[in-house]
Amino acid sequence: MYLFGCVFLGRVKVGDDVEIVGFGERTKTAITGVEMFKKNLGEGQAGDNIGALIRGVKRTDVKRGQLLAKPGYCKTFTKVCCCLFVVLFI
């Protein structure tokens, strides 16, 4: 299955172990291919829009908005505490 998106930090290479993170789920998998504009690449760098071929994951296991990250790199949170200041200009 291919996952499409932009590489934000670092590099992604063929053979890297990765986790699909988000919505309270973590799925470990490996990258078996990297493509950009229908051309196979050895790696994708920050700023590249790539398609990552991943192993052992079904289409129903992945949702829009999840991240593909190095294992243990990202933490997900379900609760957030914040302060909000509203300023009205009339």
C-alpha positions as CSV (number, residue, x, y, z in Angstrom):
1,M,0.0,0.0,0.0
2,Y,1.2,3.5,-0.8
3,L,1.0,6.4,1.6
4,F,1.3,9.9,0.0
5,G,2.5,13.0,1.7
6,C,5.3,15.5,2.4
7,V,8.5,14.7,4.3
8,F,8.7,17.4,7.0
9,L,11.9,16.5,8.8
10,G,15.0,14.4,8.0
11,R,15.0,11.6,5.4
12,V,13.1,8.5,4.7
13,K,15.0,5.6,3.0
14,V,14.0,2.2,1.7
15,G,14.2,-0.4,4.4
16,D,13.6,2.1,7.3
17,D,11.4,0.9,10.2
18,V,8.5,3.3,10.8
19,E,5.4,3.7,12.8
20,I,2.0,5.0,11.7
21,V,0.9,7.3,14.5
22,G,-2.3,9.1,15.2
23,F,-5.9,8.8,16.6
24,G,-4.6,6.7,19.6
25,E,-3.1,4.0,17.3
26,R,0.5,2.9,16.6
27,T,1.3,0.5,13.9
28,K,4.9,-0.6,13.2
29,T,5.9,-1.3,9.6
30,A,8.7,-1.0,7.1
31,I,9.2,1.1,4.0
32,T,9.8,-1.1,0.9
33,G,9.8,1.7,-1.7
34,V,9.9,5.5,-2.2
35,E,8.5,7.2,-5.3
36,M,8.2,10.7,-6.5
37,F,6.4,11.7,-9.7
38,K,6.2,8.0,-10.7
39,K,10.0,7.5,-10.4
40,N,11.6,5.2,-7.8
41,L,14.0,6.9,-5.4
42,G,16.4,5.5,-2.8
43,E,15.3,8.1,-0.3
44,G,13.1,11.2,0.2
45,Q,14.4,14.4,1.8
46,A,12.6,17.1,3.7
47,G,10.3,19.1,1.4
48,D,9.7,16.2,-1.0
49,N,6.2,15.0,-1.8
50,I,6.6,11.3,-1.9
51,G,4.7,8.0,-2.0
52,A,6.0,5.5,0.5
53,L,5.3,1.8,-0.2
54,I,4.8,0.1,3.2
55,R,4.6,-3.5,4.1
56,G,1.9,-5.4,6.0
57,V,-0.7,-2.7,6.4
58,K,-4.2,-2.8,5.1
59,R,-6.1,0.2,3.6
60,T,-8.6,0.1,6.5
61,D,-5.7,0.4,9.0
62,V,-4.7,3.9,7.9
63,K,-6.7,7.1,8.2
64,R,-6.2,10.6,6.8
65,G,-4.2,12.8,9.2
66,Q,-2.0,10.1,10.6
67,L,1.8,10.4,10.6
68,L,4.5,8.2,9.4
69,A,7.4,8.6,11.8
70,K,10.5,6.9,13.2
71,P,9.5,4.5,16.1
72,G,9.3,6.3,19.4
73,Y,9.7,9.8,17.8
74,C,6.1,11.2,18.1
75,K,3.8,11.2,21.1
76,T,0.1,11.7,20.5
77,F,-2.2,13.4,23.0
78,T,-6.0,13.2,23.4
79,K,-6.4,16.1,25.9
80,V,-5.0,19.6,25.6
81,C,-5.2,22.5,28.2
82,C,-5.0,26.0,26.9
83,C,-5.7,29.7,27.7
84,L,-7.7,31.7,25.2
85,F,-7.7,35.5,24.9
86,V,-10.4,37.0,22.7
87,V,-9.8,40.5,21.4
88,L,-12.6,42.2,19.5
89,F,-11.7,45.2,17.2
90,I,-14.8,47.3,16.6
